[in-house]
Amino acid sequence: MNQEFYDQIMQTVGSGSVKLKEAMKKHTTFRVGGPADYFITPHTIQEMQQTIRICNDCKIPYYILGNGSNLLVSDTGYRGAVIQVFQNLDEIRVQGTSIAAQAGVLLSRLAKRALEEGLGGLEFAAGIPGTVGGASVMNAGAYGGELKDVCTSVTMLTPQGELKVLTREEMEFGYRTSAVAKVHGVVVETEFELTPREPELIRGQMEKLQKARSEKQPLEYPSAGSTFKRPEGYFAGKLIMDAGLRGCRVGDAQVSEKHCGFVINRGNATASQIMQLIRHIQAEVKEQFGVTLETEVKTLGCFEGVD
């Protein structure tokens, strides 16, 4: 343990907000992952800012975590600090048709608040199992909607810990990417411009999309959502199915039989088994169709030696 780092972090966020050797399987929707050296939960943007600066000063690698819905952590864990924004940076402010939400707010909660305010535009996001921060970084989307459609500005922390506000244009949103992702920044708040709409219409659209999601996606198993990005001109799930990989397993890691674009944990999968399956899928699809599947799921920790 780096005692200087630990002491400074304790002074910044308090003893109840720092854990040592925290099992990451508790904090990812895959339900796998070894221990992080430090697990830190800042309560304010200022604490977050100071935490990043201390990490930089003490040369401690760090990773910003939402609710772990798009993350695969290795079985050996992470030799650094995981800084979680979920459950703490969770303020929502509404002014007219504008909603500002901090990074730790779940998209489902934000969509529900918009519904309560009679504001449409976030219906697509109601079933996405992520936080505003992560969704802003990757321009999350579903069922024809994307974050860029309703975002007006993003407040970020640079890797040096400086606050910066970016307009929608400056965010340079693309398919599952943004300007923040390219510079490895940290989103702390996002502002949205929505449209007045009858609550019943909003609710009806949300229920329709949730029904489609539950019918088509393996929500009954731990996963990290869509495992792969959509290759240009193709659909990842269809390529995987056409490659004969539906139901393919490595231990308790499995290609979902319900939707081949999902790798699921049937109960006792390890991160290594999940990674082995991902690499097998990539190799088979490349060999059979000449298409390279890129992972949408982020990885953290060491996967060396995993074939």
C-alpha positions in Angstrom: 0.0 0.0 0.0 1.2 3.5 -0.8 0.8 5.1 2.6 1.2 8.7 1.4 -1.5 8.2 -1.2 -3.8 6.5 1.3 -3.5 9.2 3.9 -4.2 12.0 1.3 -7.2 10.2 0.0 -8.6 9.6 3.5 -8.2 13.3 4.2 -10.1 14.2 1.0 -13.1 11.8 1.0 -13.2 10.4 4.6 -12.6 6.9 6.0 -16.0 5.6 5.0 -15.3 6.3 1.4 -12.1 4.3 0.9 -11.8 0.5 0.8 -8.7 -1.6 0.3 -8.7 -4.8 -1.9 -12.4 -4.4 -2.8 -13.8 -7.3 -4.9 -14.9 -5.8 -8.2 -17.4 -8.6 -8.8 -19.6 -6.7 -6.3 -19.6 -3.7 -8.6 -20.0 -5.1 -12.2 -23.1 -6.4 -13.9 -21.0 -9.4 -15.1 -20.6 -10.3 -11.4 -16.9 -11.2 -12.0 -13.6 -9.4 -11.1 -10.8 -9.6 -8.6 -9.8 -6.9 -6.0 -9.0 -3.3 -6.7 -6.1 -2.0 -4.6 -8.2 1.1 -3.7 -11.9 1.6 -4.1 -12.9 5.3 -3.6 -16.3 6.9 -3.6 -16.1 10.7 -3.7 -19.3 12.5 -2.7 -18.8 15.8 -4.7 -17.3 17.0 -7.9 -14.7 18.8 -5.9 -13.7 15.5 -4.1 -13.6 13.8 -7.4 -11.3 16.5 -8.8 -9.0 16.3 -5.8 -8.9 12.5 -5.9 -7.7 12.5 -9.5 -5.0 15.1 -8.7 -3.8 13.0 -5.8 -3.7 9.9 -8.1 -1.6 11.9 -10.6 0.7 13.3 -7.9 1.3 9.8 -6.3 1.5 8.1 -9.8 -1.4 5.8 -8.9 -3.4 4.6 -12.0 -7.1 5.2 -11.7 -10.3 4.1 -13.4 -13.6 5.9 -13.2 -16.6 3.5 -12.5 -20.3 4.1 -12.9 -22.4 1.1 -12.1 -20.2 -1.4 -13.9 -22.7 -2.2 -16.6 -20.2 -2.2 -19.5 -17.0 -3.5 -17.8 -15.1 -6.8 -17.5 -12.6 -6.8 -14.7 -9.9 -9.5 -14.7 -9.8 -12.2 -12.0 -6.5 -10.7 -10.7 -8.3 -7.3 -10.2 -6.8 -3.9 -10.7 -3.5 -2.5 -9.4 -4.7 1.0 -8.9 -7.6 3.1 -7.7 -11.2 2.5 -8.8 -13.1 5.8 -8.3 -16.9 5.1 -8.3 -19.3 8.0 -9.1 -22.5 5.8 -9.0 -24.8 6.5 -6.0 -22.9 9.6 -4.8 -22.7 12.1 -7.8 -26.4 11.7 -8.3 -28.0 15.2 -8.4 -30.6 16.0 -11.0 -31.7 19.7 -11.7 -34.6 20.7 -13.9 -35.2 24.1 -15.3 -37.9 24.4 -17.9 -37.1 21.9 -20.7 -33.5 21.5 -19.6 -32.3 18.8 -17.3 -28.8 18.6 -15.8 -27.7 15.3 -14.3 -24.5 14.4 -12.5 -22.4 11.5 -13.7 -23.6 9.0 -11.1 -27.3 9.2 -12.1 -28.7 6.1 -13.6 -30.2 6.6 -17.1 -33.3 4.8 -16.0 -33.7 7.2 -13.1 -33.1 10.2 -15.4 -35.7 9.0 -17.9 -38.2 8.5 -15.1 -37.6 12.0 -13.9 -38.1 13.4 -17.4 -41.4 11.5 -17.5 -42.5 13.0 -14.3 -41.7 16.5 -15.7 -43.6 15.7 -18.9 -40.4 16.0 -21.0 -39.8 13.6 -23.9 -36.6 12.6 -25.7 -35.0 10.2 -23.2 -37.4 7.3 -23.7 -34.8 5.3 -25.6 -32.5 5.5 -22.5 -35.0 4.2 -19.9 -33.7 0.6 -20.3 -30.0 1.2 -20.7 -28.3 -0.1 -17.6 -25.7 2.6 -17.2 -25.0 6.0 -15.7 -25.0 9.5 -17.3 -21.3 9.7 -17.0 -20.4 6.5 -18.9 -23.3 7.1 -21.4 -22.0 10.5 -22.2 -18.4 9.3 -22.8 -19.6 6.5 -25.2 -22.6 8.2 -26.7 -24.9 5.4 -25.5 -27.9 4.6 -27.6 -30.7 2.1 -28.2 -33.7 1.7 -30.4 -32.9 4.6 -32.8 -31.9 7.1 -30.1 -28.5 8.3 -29.0 -27.3 10.6 -26.2 -26.1 13.1 -28.8 -29.7 13.7 -29.9 -30.6 15.4 -26.6 -27.3 16.5 -25.0 -26.5 20.2 -25.1 -23.3 20.3 -23.0 -20.9 18.2 -20.9 -18.8 19.2 -17.9 -15.7 17.1 -17.7 -12.5 16.7 -15.7 -9.3 16.5 -17.8 -6.8 13.8 -17.0 -5.0 16.6 -15.1 -8.0 17.3 -12.9 -9.1 20.5 -14.6 -12.8 21.3 -15.1 -13.9 22.0 -18.6 -17.3 22.5 -20.3 -17.9 21.2 -23.8 -20.8 22.0 -26.1 -22.5 19.2 -28.1 -20.5 20.2 -31.1 -17.2 20.1 -29.2 -18.1 16.7 -27.8 -17.6 15.3 -31.4 -20.1 12.4 -30.7 -19.6 9.3 -32.9 -20.7 5.7 -32.7 -19.9 4.7 -29.1 -17.3 7.5 -28.8 -16.8 11.2 -28.0 -14.1 13.8 -27.5 -14.0 13.0 -23.8 -13.2 9.3 -24.6 -10.4 10.3 -27.0 -8.6 12.4 -24.3 -9.4 10.0 -21.5 -11.4 12.6 -19.6 -14.0 12.1 -16.9 -17.6 13.3 -17.3 -19.0 14.8 -14.1 -22.3 16.3 -15.4 -24.3 16.4 -18.6 -27.1 18.8 -19.6 -30.0 17.8 -21.8 -32.6 19.7 -23.8 -35.9 17.9 -24.0 -39.3 18.5 -25.5 -42.7 18.9 -23.7 -44.8 15.8 -24.2 -47.8 14.1 -22.7 -46.7 11.9 -19.9 -48.9 9.0 -21.0 -47.3 9.1 -24.5 -43.8 9.1 -22.9 -44.8 6.2 -20.5 -46.3 4.2 -23.4 -43.1 4.5 -25.5 -40.9 3.5 -22.5 -43.1 0.5 -21.8 -43.0 -0.5 -25.5 -39.2 -0.3 -25.6 -38.9 -2.2 -22.3 -41.1 -5.0 -23.6 -39.0 -5.3 -26.7 -35.8 -5.3 -24.6 -37.1 -8.1 -22.3 -38.3 -10.2 -25.2 -35.0 -10.0 -27.1 -32.3 -9.7 -24.5 -31.1 -12.1 -21.9 -31.9 -9.8 -18.9 -32.2 -12.8 -16.6 -28.5 -13.5 -16.6 -25.5 -11.3 -15.6 -23.9 -9.6 -18.6 -22.5 -6.3 -19.7 -25.1 -5.6 -22.4 -24.0 -5.8 -26.1 -20.6 -7.4 -26.0 -19.5 -6.1 -29.4 -19.8 -2.9 -31.4 -21.9 -3.0 -34.6 -19.5 -3.6 -37.5 -20.2 -1.3 -40.4 -22.7 -3.0 -42.8 -23.4 -5.9 -40.4 -25.0 -6.9 -37.1 -22.7 -8.5 -34.5 -25.4 -10.9 -33.2 -26.3 -12.2 -36.7 -22.6 -12.8 -37.6 -22.1 -14.7 -34.3 -25.2 -16.8 -34.9 -24.3 -17.5 -38.6 -20.8 -18.6 -37.4 -22.6 -21.4 -35.5 -21.7 -20.0 -32.1 -25.2 -19.7 -30.5 -25.0 -21.2 -27.1 -21.2 -21.7 -27.3 -19.7 -22.0 -23.8 -16.4 -21.7 -22.0 -17.2 -22.9 -18.5 -20.1 -20.8 -17.3 -19.5 -18.1 -19.9 -21.9 -18.5 -22.8 -23.1 -16.9 -26.0 -26.7 -16.1 -25.2 -29.2 -18.3 -27.0 -31.7 -15.5 -26.8 -29.5 -12.9 -28.4 -26.1 -13.9 -29.8 -24.7 -10.4 -29.4 -24.6 -11.0 -25.6 -22.1 -13.0 -23.7 -23.6 -14.0 -20.4 -22.5 -15.4 -17.0 -24.6 -18.5 -16.3 -23.7 -18.3 -12.7 -20.1 -19.1 -11.9 -18.1 -17.8 -14.9 -14.7 -16.3 -14.3 -13.4 -13.2 -16.1 -10.9 -15.4 -17.9 -13.6 -17.7 -19.2 -15.6 -14.7 -20.5 -12.5 -13.3 -22.2 -11.6 -16.7 -23.7 -15.1 -16.9 -25.2 -14.9 -13.3 -26.5 -11.6 -14.1 -28.3 -13.0 -17.3 -29.7 -16.0 -15.4 -31.1 -13.7 -12.8 -32.7 -11.5 -15.5 -34.2 -14.4 -17.5 -35.7 -16.2 -14.5 -37.1 -12.9 -13.2 -38.6 -12.1 -16.6 -40.2 -15.6 -17.2 -41.5 -16.6 -13.8 -42.7 -13.5 -11.6 -42.7 -15.1 -9.2 -40.2 -13.3 -7.9 -37.2 -15.6 -7.6 -34.1 -14.5 -4.9 -31.7 -15.6 -5.2 -28.1 -18.1 -2.6 -26.8 -17.4 -3.9 -23.3 -14.4 -2.2 -21.6 -11.8 -4.3 -19.8 -9.8 -3.5 -16.7 -6.9 -5.4 -15.3 -4.5 -8.0 -16.8 -5.7 -10.7 -19.2 -2.3 -11.9 -20.3 -2.1 -15.6 -20.9 -5.8 -15.8 -21.7 -6.2 -17.6 -25.0 
